[in-house]
Amino acid sequence: MTLPSTQRPVDLAAWIAGAAEDVFASLESLRGTMVACHRAAVARGEPLTCRDIAEVRPIVLDWLGGDRDLVVGAGMIVAPGLLADQPRRLEWWHSAPGCDPVFLDVDLDPESLEFYDYARAEWFRLPRETGARHVAGPYVDFGGTDRYMLTLTLPVRSDGVFLGVVGADVPAGLLEARLLPALAALGADAALVNTGRRVIVSTSAGAPSGSLLTGAAEPGAVHPVPGLPWLLLCPLESARSSAVRSAAPV
């Protein structure tokens, strides 16, 4: 991610949006693959199976192998009950620095104490309900990767049938490392927050990542990030004193 050439908050907000759009563009490719697989199965008169869903695997592995700037996990999360040979399915791969991507093996047995009920997760549930793309987090992905994460997802529908969502994981710490130099260049305390006013990245010691901002920022200090449920707050003086530490949601 090349730093923006200007130091205006509105330009930085647009730059942040552009980075997210790059991720969503790759997710569109995954979504198109899944729609094509579903239509091919319908044309054959056959139900979808795990083998059909695995069609996204080469795309995901190529993505994770070549773009480690932000994304460390990606794949397809299947709507429960869709596949003929498995009630629930994650075709999801994740990577660590210096390592090849590996399959995310989670417990999908509803009778198990370790059951990963992905259908209830915000990043799956809201795209299913709204039909719109979504950014969840930052949150702790308990039962999945167990990392402090942001997840970007797109719903996948084919001829009226909800197939699931495609998504990508961005670690909050990695995003923070990429954005802090740009925020620091603004010359005033700044914070990137989600719609719940939870801090994603901040240059203020009084508003650390994961905290909630309860104070109202001055109107001129609020800069929406185009196309995303995020706000860039700069300067941060009006909200900084009201930052409250809070456990991140699951």
Secondary structure as GFF3:
##gff-version 3
##sequence-region A 1 250
A	DSSP	alpha_helix	9	44	.	.	.	ID=ss1
A	DSSP	alpha_helix	50	53	.	.	.	ID=ss2
A	DSSP	three_ten_helix	54	56	.	.	.	ID=ss3
A	DSSP	alpha_helix	57	66	.	.	.	ID=ss4
A	DSSP	beta_strand	73	78	.	.	.	ID=ss5
A	DSSP	beta_strand	90	94	.	.	.	ID=ss6
A	DSSP	beta_strand	102	103	.	.	.	ID=ss7
A	DSSP	three_ten_helix	118	120	.	.	.	ID=ss8
A	DSSP	alpha_helix	122	130	.	.	.	ID=ss9
A	DSSP	beta_strand	134	140	.	.	.	ID=ss10
A	DSSP	beta_strand	148	158	.	.	.	ID=ss11
A	DSSP	beta_strand	161	171	.	.	.	ID=ss12
A	DSSP	alpha_helix	172	184	.	.	.	ID=ss13
A	DSSP	beta_strand	191	194	.	.	.	ID=ss14
A	DSSP	beta_strand	199	202	.	.	.	ID=ss15
A	DSSP	beta_strand	212	213	.	.	.	ID=ss16
A	DSSP	three_ten_helix	219	221	.	.	.	ID=ss17
A	DSSP	beta_strand	222	224	.	.	.	ID=ss18
A	DSSP	beta_strand	230	233	.	.	.	ID=ss19
A	DSSP	alpha_helix	237	240	.	.	.	ID=ss20
A	DSSP	beta_strand	243	244	.	.	.	ID=ss21
###
